[in-house]
Amino acid sequence: MGVARRFIIILFLILSANVFANDTVQVNNQFYIKHIVGNNDSFSKISNKYRVSIKDIIEHNDINSDLYYKQLLYIPLDSGDVIRDFQFKRLKLDSSKINIAIILPFYVSRNDTLSKSFDNVEDANNFIYERSKVSLSFFQGAQLALDSISSLGKKINVFLYDSENDSAAIEQLINSNDLALMDIIIGPLYSSNINLVAKKLKNNNNLKIVSPFSRNTEQISGHNNVYQINTPFKNQSELLVKQLKKYKDEKIIIVFEEKDKSYSSYISNQLRKNNIIHYKNKLIFTHVDSIRQTFDSNQVVVIPSFDKVFVSKVLGSLGSIDSSFTIYGLSNWKDFDNLDINNLMKLNVHFFDPFYFNNNSGFFLDFQKKYEKEYNMTVDKYSALSYQIIFHFLTDFNQFNFERYRFNHGFVNTNCQLVKYEDYELIPVVMTTE
């Protein structure tokens, strides 16, 4: 496959890459994946998992009510009969060799222990520790990107490490000096572990350390070679304020709870600097009868909260008020599985998404087709993100836009697409350019 790989007790990845793929069926030339509804499943969660719109799930399953436990769904797959406008031959690659370390919590030892608890060998081979699945998915996306790039002549050495999300394992890896030989390090996934790696290697100016998921800016503080994909609050807020300029003649309200006071104050200060009139409302109670009088017939509401429970309660109450809303929230709302998609559409909910991947682009469609063929499963957000990361850092096909966070800090991704809920899915919105 053209890529040299060094696996650290990770053989089970190769043996089990398709273990948790769902059954695939074909009906009238349309391919489907079978999905059994679990305890905590929702339309939004299933839609995000398979990267299929909620509208398509409903239409292909003739659903007229809410989901129920152990319900069988047929998730439609792309047949691959689409025109691909992305051509890898357009990429500019140099002929130098590059060393990449991928550090993920595969939990190999736990998988080994759990597999030994099965009496039946087949059952053991078909079982993977739940917390390993994110890393497996992430690695599968990276693997496809690496293979595509190496097939064009790029010399790539990949070193794969299992962090087990254990600081002791990270310390051992650091002390081995293996990482000092790398050009790019992707991971670890958690900011505390990235801090350990970055602190040790902060003076290596030729090294790039990529943080895929964490929004914690501590990992870039004092570490000039760390690249953070997940856009932090400060940068999301700056993008938000630019967007709110289009509503300067409308009523703008910042709604927050006490623990989010600093977030609301930051946005409020930025709005004042831009001479945008607005109001602040700290909520003690979120019940609809307690907040109804705050709102007029039409307004823009900003909710700067990362808290799943608070956001859910406020949106639920706002949805019960007979008023017109445009809501702006934060990027992690996309992962909240307790929000009603119909209410999100009704409230015209927007946020900036640092992980947005245009599902209609030739680049994505080419990846989707390869992924489904290779792994017999649909693309998810983890595999899509790793695919983008590899292409960004190994080719000239940029997927992100990095800016230094502040002096003596690393870089943060500011390439956030504004999205909103419409027609049972997230769609891109044209941003204000003023």
N, C-alpha and C positions, 0 to 999 in steps of 0.2 A: 504493500500500500504506500511505499515511498517514505514513510515517517518512522524514524528510529524511536522506539519506546522503551522506557525502563519502568517496569511495574514493581511496586513495593508490596509484596504479599497481596496482590490485587487480581489474581487470576480469575476470581469469581466474576469479575466484570465481563470478561470475554465469554465466559461460559453462560452467564445469566443475563446478557444484555436485553433479551426479549422476554424475560420471565414474567414481568408484570404487564405485558401488553394484553389488551383485551381481544376477545374473539372478533375476527373480521368476517363479514358476510356480504354477499352481493345480491341485490334485488333489482331487476330491470336495468342492468348496466350501471347502477349506482352502488358504490361501496359504503358500508356502514361498519362502525365499531359498536359492539354491544356494551352497554353500561348498566350496572345494577345500582340503583339509588341507595346510598348509604344513610346513616343516621343524621349526619350533619350536611348532607348535600342540599344545594339550592340551584336554581337556574343559573345564577351568576357564577357560582363555583364550578359547575359543570361546563359552562360556556368558556370560562377562563382556562380550564384544564385542557380542553380539546381545541381551543381557539376557533370555535364555531359560534355563530350568533345565536342568541336565545330564540330569535324568530325562527331560524332554521330548525332548531331542536323541537319547538312547538309544532311547526308545520309537518315535519317528517314523522311525528309520533301522534298526531291528532289529539293533542292534549287540551282538555277543556277545564281542567281544575289544577289544584296544587299537586306537587309531587308527593309520593308516599313511599315509605320504606320498602326496599326490595323491588321497586317498580323497574321493569325492563325498558330501557330506552335504546333506540337505534340512532347513533350519532353519525350524520352524513360526512363522508370524506371527499376531498377533492379527487376527482378521477384522473387528474393529470392532463386532461385534454385542453390545455390552455397554451397560449403563446408566451414563450419565455423571452423577455427582452433583455435579460441580463446575460452578458457574455464574459466569462472569466478571462478570456484572452485580452480584454481591455486593461487588465491590471498591470501595473508596473512593479516588477520585483527585481531586487538585486540578487546576485548569486552567492552572497555570503551565508555562512552557516549561522543559525540562531538556536540558542538553548532556552527552552521554556519549561518552567516548573508549574505544575497544577496541583494545588494543595486543597483538598476537599475532605469533608468528614464522611468517608465511606462506611465507617464502623465495621471494618472487615472482621475483627475479632468477635463482635456480637453476632454477625451473620454466621460465623463458623460455630459459635456456641449454640445458637438457635437451631441450626441445621442438624446438629447432633441429637437434638431432642425429638426428632421425628423417627418413627420406626420404619417408615416407608421411604426409600431413597428418592423416589419420584416426587413425593411430597416435599422432601427437604430441598430438592433442586428447584422447586417452584415457589420457594418462600424467600423473601428478602425483607430484612429489617426495615420498618416503615421509614425511619429517619435517613436511610441510605438513598431513598428514591430521588430526592432533590439532586444529590450529587451525581447519581447515575444519569439522570436526565441532562444535567448541565454538561457532564463529560461527553455524552453522546452527540450533543450539538457541536461541542468543540472538536470532537473527533472528525466529524464530517467536514468542518471548515479546514482543519489541518490537512486532511487527505486531499481536498480540492486544491489547496495552495501548493502542497508538495508535488502534486501531479504536474504543476506548471514549471517545476524545476527548482523551487525553493528548498534549501537544505534545512531540515528542522529536526532537532533532537528534543523529544518530549520526556520529561521526568515527572512521574505521577506519584504523589505522596498521600497517604491516608492520615489526616490530622486527628480523627476521632473526636474533634472538638475538645481536645485535651491540651492544656497549656504545657504539660510535661512532655507530650509528644512533640510539640512545636519547639520547645527548648532543646530537646535532643536533636531535632533536625537542624536547628540553627548551629548548635555546637559541632555538628559533623562537617560544617563548612561546605556542604554540597551546594547550598544556595548562592554562595559567593561566585559560582561559575555561571550563573544564569544571566540572561539578557532581559527576560520577562518572567515575572512571577504572578500567577493568577491565583488569588486567594491568600490566606485562608478566608472562609466566608464571614467569620465573626470579627468585629473590630478589635476586641481585646487581643485576639491572636495575631491580627495584622499588625497591631502595635508592637508586639514582640519581634516580629520579622523586620518591620520598618526601622525600629530602634537599632537593631544590629547592623542593618545595611544602609543606613541613612547617608553615609558618605560615599556610596557607590553611585556616582552621577550617571553612569552608563546603564544603570538598571532601572526598569519600570515595574512597580508593584501595583497590581490592579485589584481594587476592592469591588467585587461585583454587586453586592446587595446593601451593605450597611450605609445608613445615612449619618452615622455618628462622625462628626468632624474631628474628634480626638485623634483618629487614625492618620490624619494629614497634618496635624499640628507638629511643626518642627521636622517634618519628613518631606523633603522637597521632591522625592521620587515616587510618591504614592498618587495614584489616579483613582478617584472615587466616581463610580458610575451613577450611584443614587444621589440625585441633586438634593443638597441640604435645604433646610427651611429658608435660610437667608436668600438664596438664589431663586427659589420658587417664589418668594415674596416679591422680589424685584421684578420678576416677570409678571406677577399678578398686578402690581401697581401700574405697570405699563398698559396692561389690558383694561384696567378700570378707568383709564382716561376716557374711554369711549362712553362711559356712563356718567360723566361729570355733571350732566344736567338731570340725573335721576337720583333718587334717594338711595344712599349706600349705608348699610348697617353692618358693623362687625359684631358678631355674636360669639361669646366665649364664656368659659367657666373660670373660676379662680386660678386653677393650676396652669391655664393657658394665657394668663395675663401678660407675660413677657412677649408671647407671640403676637397678641393683639396690639400691644404697644408698639412693636417694631413696624407692623403694617401701618398703624395709625400715623406714626412719625413720617414714614415714607409718603403717605397720602398728603400730609400737611406740607411737606417739602414741594409737592407737585400741585399745591393749591386745590386739592380735591376735597370738597366738603363731604363729611361723613359723620356717622354717629356710632357710638359704642354702647353695647348693652351686655353687661355681665349677668349671666343667668344663674340664679340660685335654684330655681325649680324649672323643669323642662316641660311640664304638662301643658297641653294646649291652652287651657283656661288661664294659665299663669302668664303666658307670653302673647296671647292674641292681640292685646291692645298696643303692642309694640309696633305692629306692622300696618301699612297702608294698603291701598288696593294694588299697588305695584312698587317693587323695590328689588335692589340687588343686595344679597346677603353674603357676607364673607364669614366662613366658619374655620378659623385657623386651629384645628384640633386634630391630633393623631389618635385620639381616644375612641375606640370602637363603640363603647356603650354610650358615651355622650353624643357622638355623631348620630347614632341610630335613633336615640330618643328625640333629638332636636329635629331631625328630618321627618320623623314620624309625626311630630306635632305640627310642623310647618305644612305637611301634606294635608292636614285636617282643616286648615284655615282657608277660607274662601278669598284668596288673594293671588296675585300673579308674582312669581318669584323667579329670579335667576340666581342660582347658588354657586359660589366658588369655594372649593375645598382643597384638600391636600392629596398628594399622589397616592398615599397608602390606602385611601378609600377604595381603590380598585380591588384590594385584597379582602375587603370586609364582606363576608358571606351572609351577613344578617340584614342587608339592605334590600328593600323591595324595589325591583327594577322598574316597575310601573310608577312608583313614587319618585324615583330618580329622574325619570323622563318628565313627569308632571312638573317637578321643581326645576327643570332645566339645569341639572347639576353639571358643573365644569370643574376640571382640575388640570394641572400640568403633569404630563406623564414622561419621566425620564427613560422608561423602558419601552416606549412606543415603537412598534415595528409595523410598517405599512404592509398589511396583508395582501394588497393588490399589486405590489411592486414585483417586477420580474425577479429581483434578488430573493425576496421571500418565497415566491411561488416555486422557484428552482430548488430552494432549500427544503420546502415542504414536501415536494415530490420525492426528493432523495431520502428524506427522513422517514417518510411512510414506507418507502420501498425497503430501506435498510433495516428498520426496527419494527415494522408492522404496527405502528402506533402514530398518533397525531403529534404534531409539534406542540409544546407547552412553553410557558414564558421562560423557563430555565434553559431549555435547549436553544430557544431563539436568542436569548441574551448571550450565551456563550459563543454562538455562531457569529454574532455581531462583534463581540470582543476580539475574537481571533482575527477576523478580517480587518478590523480597525488598526490593530497593533502590528500586524504582519504585512499589510498591503497599503496602497495609497487610496483605498476605497473607504473613506472616513464614515463612521457611523455615529460618532459623538463629537461634541465641541467642548474642549477642555480649557478652563481658565484657572489661573492661580487663585486660590481662595483668598489669601492675603500674604503679606510678607512672611517669609520663612515657613510657609505652609506648602502642602502639595496642591494637586489640581482637582477641580470638581467639574463634572459634566453639566453644561448649561443648555444642552440641546434637548429641551423639553417640548414636546408637542402638546398644545392645548387640545383637550378632548372633551366631549360631552356625551351624555346618554341620549340616544335617539333610535327609534325603531328597534329596540331591544339589543342594542350594541353600542360600543364606544366608537364615535366617529371623530375624525380630526376637524378642528375649527381653525379658520384663518385668524391669525393673531394681529393685534393692533401694531402698526409699525411707527407710530408717532414717537 
